[in-house]
């Protein structure tokens, strides 16, 4: 996702940036997890949204 909120192009939904508050809000809602769960998953498997999804699904 672009850090420039004025940029109107396609957002990069393939990476998760836990240092941007609006991205954390988006991903916690999209994945149905808490901020802590999201940060732990990113710490465990990296910033790839697909890797984080797979990691979270394996936990359930």
Secondary structure, DSSP 4 states (H G I P E B T S, - for coil): --S-TT--S---TTB--TTSHHHHHHHHHHHT--HHHHHHHHHHH-SBHHHHHHHHHHH-
